[in-house]
């Protein structure tokens, strides 16, 4: 009686995040959405000339298997025209297995992990954990192939200390991140009784517990000796769900930033009017934002600049103009980047942590993020673009600035804006418990963001003609 039906967009997102326990899986799921909607996979290593790129064409490519760029060429595009870009990231704070993860203490087999990003690490205690990522498999013909793996059952646990042994636990929960944040895999007794021993000459079993290697091998239907190396993240096996009295919340891991990544991809494939667009529409999902983006597949790499430059300098089939020597420079100044990363909803139990006039709420729209010290790249002009589009289509928007006595996080927006000289606006959907192992978002805001992104793709090029700024 009291339940309300959540938007279909929220239900689809739940499925997306449950299939994406690592950036590799998120990239694969994004690629599947694109392929199902007529996008053609291309490679960075190949030439994009000789008729590959066409007006109204839809394309995507991946880098490192953990970053993906998709783009559509407008039907009225000519070299030197602009780019309508949405940028997000696929990674989230997590624990990652060490190169040598094998540990044993007081009768337990433990797995050594590294901290990735700025997680709220105490939320990882007493959770049902497993591993996911990519594994380098030696094939029968001697070649090597990266294969995705996701162990669906809980095989790891980080136990807290009983209150009887630490009466101060409720007053000040402290722990050593090296010695007390190591997940338990098994008891040494059961491991010995299993008869699973390291195989001589198999490096993976020398560096990691043989039982872990056997679990991975069984999941991928290969021999343990075929596993040569891997990049594995620890993840919470509890699924993302819709909850709350009115089915209004999303209780989930990795909302930051799979929610914005999903919205970017979904809006790109659903946006209309490509035949009349004079721009190239781009969705860029980067890896490694949580650790600074300075990697070959992060936003602070050449990934987006090189892509835009190649497109600007490519003779698109059926384009009526030849490529100018300054096509790229011309295009940049007709373009805009929407840097989409989740935002902080006001927490009712900590409302004083928000500036009194800037307290974003769930269900009230995507948040434009502003910071005088340029931790966000929003300007009056770039913020106006989204406000104007949202006002025209009655899509809710909110604004956020951090308190003067609080520190401010940052996004991919400022670095890409500076690197390219690109107009940029920073936005994100409001959420609670950012960087916790379980975060909370609003179901309505998925649709709000998709609707906003769709009209951005459809109408930015036309709106930009009316904005006169030197």
C-alpha positions in Angstrom: 0.0 0.0 0.0 2.7 2.4 0.9 5.2 1.3 -1.7 5.8 3.3 -4.9 7.3 1.9 -8.1 10.9 3.1 -8.6 11.8 4.5 -12.1 12.9 1.9 -14.6 16.2 3.8 -14.9 16.9 3.0 -11.3 16.1 -0.7 -11.7 18.4 -0.9 -14.7 21.2 0.9 -12.8 20.9 -1.7 -10.0 21.6 -4.4 -12.6 24.5 -2.5 -14.0 26.3 -1.9 -10.7 25.7 -5.5 -9.5 27.5 -6.7 -12.7 30.4 -4.2 -12.1 32.5 -5.1 -9.0 35.6 -3.7 -10.7 36.5 -1.0 -13.3 37.1 -3.8 -15.8 33.6 -5.2 -15.3 32.1 -1.6 -15.5 33.9 -1.0 -18.8 32.7 -4.3 -20.2 29.1 -3.6 -19.1 29.2 -0.1 -20.7 30.5 -1.7 -23.9 27.6 -4.2 -23.9 25.1 -1.3 -23.7 26.8 0.5 -26.5 27.0 -2.6 -28.8 23.3 -3.3 -28.1 22.6 0.1 -29.4 24.5 0.0 -32.6 27.9 1.3 -31.6 30.9 -0.1 -33.5 34.0 -1.0 -31.5 37.2 0.5 -33.0 40.9 0.4 -31.8 43.2 3.2 -30.9 46.0 1.4 -32.7 44.2 1.5 -36.0 43.9 4.4 -38.5 40.6 6.3 -38.2 40.8 7.5 -41.8 39.9 5.7 -45.0 36.1 6.1 -44.4 36.0 4.7 -40.9 34.4 7.7 -39.3 31.1 8.8 -40.8 28.4 11.3 -40.1 25.8 9.7 -37.8 28.3 7.0 -37.0 28.5 5.5 -33.5 31.8 4.2 -32.2 33.7 3.2 -29.0 37.0 2.0 -27.9 38.6 0.9 -24.6 42.0 1.4 -23.0 43.5 -1.0 -20.5 40.0 -2.7 -20.3 39.2 -0.2 -17.5 38.4 3.0 -19.4 36.1 3.6 -22.4 35.3 6.4 -24.8 32.2 6.4 -26.9 31.2 9.0 -29.5 28.6 9.8 -32.1 29.2 12.0 -35.1 26.4 14.6 -35.8 24.7 14.5 -39.2 25.7 18.1 -39.8 29.2 17.8 -38.4 32.1 19.5 -40.2 35.8 19.5 -39.2 36.3 22.3 -36.7 32.9 21.9 -35.1 32.7 21.3 -31.3 32.4 18.3 -29.0 29.6 17.8 -26.4 31.4 15.8 -23.7 30.4 14.0 -20.5 33.3 12.7 -18.4 33.0 10.2 -15.5 35.2 7.5 -13.9 34.8 3.8 -13.4 36.8 3.2 -10.2 35.8 3.4 -6.5 37.8 3.1 -3.3 38.5 -0.5 -2.4 41.0 -3.1 -1.2 43.3 -4.6 -3.8 45.3 -7.8 -3.4 49.1 -7.4 -3.0 51.5 -9.0 -5.5 52.4 -11.4 -2.8 49.2 -11.8 -0.8 49.9 -15.0 1.1 49.7 -14.5 4.9 49.2 -16.9 7.8 48.6 -15.9 11.5 47.5 -17.9 14.5 45.8 -20.6 12.5 44.2 -18.5 9.8 45.0 -17.9 6.2 44.9 -14.2 5.4 45.1 -12.2 2.2 47.4 -9.2 2.1 45.7 -6.1 0.6 46.5 -2.6 -0.4 44.3 0.4 0.2 43.0 2.0 -3.1 41.7 5.5 -2.8 40.2 7.2 0.2 37.8 4.7 1.5 35.9 4.8 4.8 37.8 1.6 5.8 36.0 0.8 9.0 32.9 0.1 7.0 34.7 -2.9 5.5 34.8 -4.8 8.8 32.3 -7.7 9.2 31.1 -7.7 5.6 30.7 -10.7 3.2 33.6 -10.1 0.8 34.9 -11.7 -2.3 37.3 -10.8 -5.2 36.8 -9.6 -8.8 39.0 -8.2 -11.5 41.1 -9.6 -14.4 43.4 -12.5 -14.6 46.2 -13.2 -17.2 45.6 -16.7 -18.5 48.1 -18.7 -20.6 46.3 -20.3 -23.5 46.9 -23.7 -25.0 48.7 -22.1 -28.0 51.1 -20.2 -25.7 49.4 -16.8 -26.0 48.2 -14.9 -23.0 44.7 -13.4 -22.5 43.2 -11.2 -19.9 40.0 -12.7 -18.6 37.5 -11.1 -16.3 36.6 -13.0 -13.1 34.0 -12.4 -10.4 33.7 -14.9 -7.5 30.0 -14.5 -6.5 30.2 -16.2 -3.1 31.7 -14.6 0.0 35.2 -16.1 0.6 36.7 -13.3 2.7 35.9 -11.5 6.0 37.6 -8.8 8.1 36.5 -9.4 11.7 36.2 -6.8 14.4 37.4 -7.3 17.9 34.7 -8.3 20.4 33.5 -5.6 22.7 34.6 -7.7 25.7 38.2 -7.4 24.6 38.0 -3.7 23.8 35.6 -1.7 26.0 36.5 1.5 24.2 35.4 0.3 20.7 32.1 2.3 20.7 34.0 5.5 21.8 36.9 5.4 19.3 37.2 2.6 16.8 40.9 2.6 15.7 42.8 -0.1 13.8 46.1 -0.6 12.1 45.5 -0.6 8.3 48.4 -3.0 7.7 48.0 -5.6 10.4 44.3 -5.4 11.3 42.6 -4.8 7.9 43.7 -8.2 6.4 40.8 -10.4 5.3 40.5 -14.0 6.5 40.3 -16.6 3.7 40.3 -19.9 5.6 41.6 -21.7 8.7 45.0 -23.3 8.4 43.4 -26.6 9.6 40.9 -26.8 6.8 43.5 -25.8 4.2 45.8 -28.7 5.4 43.0 -31.2 5.3 42.0 -30.1 1.7 45.3 -31.5 0.4 45.7 -28.4 -1.8 49.5 -27.7 -1.9 51.6 -25.2 -3.9 52.5 -26.6 -7.3 56.2 -26.5 -8.0 57.1 -23.9 -10.5 53.7 -22.2 -10.4 54.5 -18.6 -9.4 50.9 -17.7 -8.6 50.7 -20.4 -6.0 54.0 -19.4 -4.5 52.8 -15.8 -4.0 49.2 -16.5 -3.1 47.3 -19.1 -1.2 46.9 -22.2 -3.4 43.2 -22.4 -2.4 42.6 -18.9 -3.8 44.2 -19.8 -7.0 42.1 -23.0 -7.2 38.9 -21.0 -6.6 39.9 -18.6 -9.4 40.8 -21.5 -11.8 37.5 -23.3 -11.1 35.5 -20.1 -11.7 37.2 -19.6 -15.1 37.4 -23.3 -16.1 41.2 -23.3 -16.4 44.0 -25.1 -14.7 45.7 -23.3 -11.8 49.0 -23.5 -13.7 47.4 -21.3 -16.5 47.0 -18.4 -14.1 50.0 -16.2 -14.6 49.1 -12.9 -12.9 46.0 -10.9 -11.9 44.6 -7.5 -10.7 42.0 -8.4 -8.2 39.8 -6.1 -6.0 38.0 -7.0 -2.9 34.2 -6.3 -3.1 31.1 -6.7 -1.0 28.9 -9.5 -2.2 25.8 -7.9 -0.8 23.9 -6.8 -3.9 22.8 -3.2 -4.7 19.1 -2.9 -3.9 16.2 -0.5 -3.9 15.0 0.3 -0.4 13.2 2.7 1.9 9.5 2.9 2.9 8.6 4.2 -0.6 11.3 2.4 -2.6 13.0 5.7 -2.9 16.6 4.8 -1.9 19.4 2.9 -3.6 21.5 1.1 -1.1 24.6 0.1 -3.0 28.4 -0.1 -3.3 30.2 2.1 -5.8 27.6 4.8 -6.4 30.6 7.0 -6.7 31.0 6.9 -9.6 29.2 4.1 -11.4 26.0 6.1 -11.1 27.3 8.9 -13.2 29.0 6.5 -15.6 25.8 4.6 -16.2 23.8 7.8 -16.7 26.4 9.1 -19.2 26.3 5.9 -21.3 22.5 5.5 -21.1 21.9 9.2 -22.1 24.3 8.9 -25.1 22.5 5.9 -26.6 19.0 7.4 -25.9 19.6 11.0 -27.0 17.7 11.9 -30.2 18.3 14.3 -33.1 21.8 13.1 -34.1 21.0 13.7 -37.8 20.7 17.4 -37.0 23.6 17.8 -34.6 26.6 19.8 -35.8 28.8 18.4 -32.9 30.4 15.1 -32.0 28.8 13.7 -28.8 31.3 12.0 -26.5 31.0 9.9 -23.3 34.4 9.3 -21.6 34.7 6.9 -18.6 38.2 7.1 -17.1 39.9 4.9 -14.5 42.0 5.9 -11.5 40.2 9.1 -10.5 40.2 8.0 -6.9 44.0 8.0 -6.9 44.7 11.2 -8.8 44.0 10.2 -12.5 47.7 10.3 -13.4 47.8 7.0 -15.3 47.7 5.9 -18.9 44.0 5.3 -18.6 43.1 8.2 -16.2 41.7 11.6 -17.0 45.2 13.2 -16.5 46.6 11.2 -19.4 46.4 11.8 -23.1 43.3 9.7 -23.5 40.8 12.5 -24.1 43.1 15.0 -25.7 44.4 12.5 -28.2 40.9 11.3 -29.0 39.6 14.8 -29.6 42.6 15.7 -31.7 42.3 12.6 -33.8 38.6 13.2 -34.4 39.1 16.9 -35.2 41.9 16.0 -37.7 40.0 13.1 -39.4 38.2 13.7 -42.7 34.8 12.5 -41.8 32.9 10.8 -44.7 30.3 13.1 -46.3 31.6 16.2 -44.4 31.3 19.2 -46.7 34.5 20.9 -45.5 38.1 19.9 -45.7 40.2 19.6 -42.5 41.8 22.9 -41.5 45.3 22.9 -40.0 43.7 24.5 -36.9 40.6 22.3 -36.7 41.4 21.0 -33.3 42.0 24.4 -31.8 38.8 25.7 -33.4 36.8 22.7 -32.1 38.0 23.1 -28.5 36.6 26.6 -28.2 33.2 25.4 -29.4 33.1 22.5 -26.9 32.2 21.9 -23.3 32.9 19.1 -20.8 30.3 18.0 -18.2 32.5 16.5 -15.5 30.0 14.1 -13.7 31.0 12.9 -10.3 28.7 12.2 -7.4 27.8 15.0 -4.9 27.1 15.2 -1.2 23.5 15.1 -0.1 22.8 16.8 3.2 23.0 14.2 6.0 20.2 14.8 8.5 22.5 13.7 11.4 25.3 16.0 10.4 23.4 18.9 8.7 25.9 21.4 10.2 28.6 20.0 7.9 26.8 21.7 5.0 26.8 25.4 4.1 23.3 26.6 5.2 22.2 27.8 1.7 23.7 24.8 -0.2 22.2 21.6 1.2 21.4 19.2 -1.7 18.6 16.8 -1.2 17.7 13.5 -2.9 15.0 13.5 -5.6 15.5 17.2 -6.2 17.9 17.0 -9.1 21.5 16.8 -10.1 23.9 19.1 -8.3 26.0 21.8 -9.9 29.3 22.0 -7.9 31.1 25.3 -7.5 34.3 26.2 -5.7 36.0 29.6 -5.6 39.4 27.9 -5.3 38.8 25.9 -8.5 38.5 22.5 -6.9 35.6 22.3 -9.3 35.8 23.9 -12.8 32.3 25.4 -13.0 32.0 29.0 -14.1 29.0 31.3 -14.5 29.0 30.5 -18.3 29.3 26.7 -18.0 26.8 26.5 -15.2 24.4 28.6 -17.2 24.4 26.0 -20.0 22.9 23.3 -17.9 20.6 25.7 -16.0 19.2 27.0 -19.3 18.6 23.4 -20.6 17.2 22.2 -17.4 14.8 25.2 -17.1 13.6 24.7 -20.7 12.8 21.1 -20.1 11.7 21.4 -16.4 14.5 19.2 -15.1 15.4 19.9 -11.4 18.8 21.2 -10.6 20.6 22.1 -7.3 23.8 23.9 -6.4 26.5 23.1 -3.9 29.5 24.9 -2.3 31.5 23.5 0.6 31.7 25.4 3.9 34.6 27.7 4.3 35.8 25.7 7.3 35.7 22.4 5.4 38.1 20.9 2.9 36.8 20.3 -0.6 37.4 17.3 -2.8 38.0 17.6 -6.5 37.2 15.8 -9.8 38.5 15.2 -13.3 37.0 18.6 -14.3 39.8 21.0 -13.3 42.6 18.9 -14.7 40.9 18.4 -18.1 39.8 22.0 -18.3 43.4 23.1 -17.7 44.9 20.5 -20.0 42.7 21.3 -23.0 41.6 24.9 -22.3 38.1 23.4 -22.3 35.0 25.0 -20.8 33.9 22.7 -18.0 31.0 22.3 -15.5 31.2 20.0 -12.5 28.0 18.2 -11.5 26.8 15.0 -9.7 23.9 13.3 -8.2 23.4 13.7 -4.4 24.3 10.8 -2.2 25.0 9.9 1.4 28.0 8.0 2.8 30.3 8.6 -0.1 33.3 6.2 -0.1 31.6 3.8 2.4 31.4 0.2 1.4 27.6 0.8 1.3 26.4 4.2 0.0 22.9 5.6 -0.4 21.4 7.5 -3.3 17.9 8.5 -4.5 16.0 6.5 -7.2 14.5 9.6 -8.9 17.9 11.2 -9.4 19.0 8.5 -11.9 16.2 9.6 -14.3 16.9 13.3 -13.5 20.6 12.9 -14.6 19.8 10.9 -17.7 17.1 13.5 -18.8 19.6 16.3 -18.2 22.4 14.6 -20.1 20.1 13.7 -23.0 19.0 17.3 -23.6 22.7 18.4 -23.2 23.7 16.1 -26.1 20.7 17.1 -28.2 20.8 20.9 -27.7 24.2 22.1 -26.6 25.5 22.9 -30.1 22.4 25.0 -30.9 22.5 26.8 -27.5 26.2 27.5 -27.8 25.5 29.7 -30.8 23.6 32.1 -28.6 26.3 32.4 -25.9 28.6 35.4 -26.7 31.7 35.3 -24.5 35.2 36.5 -25.5 
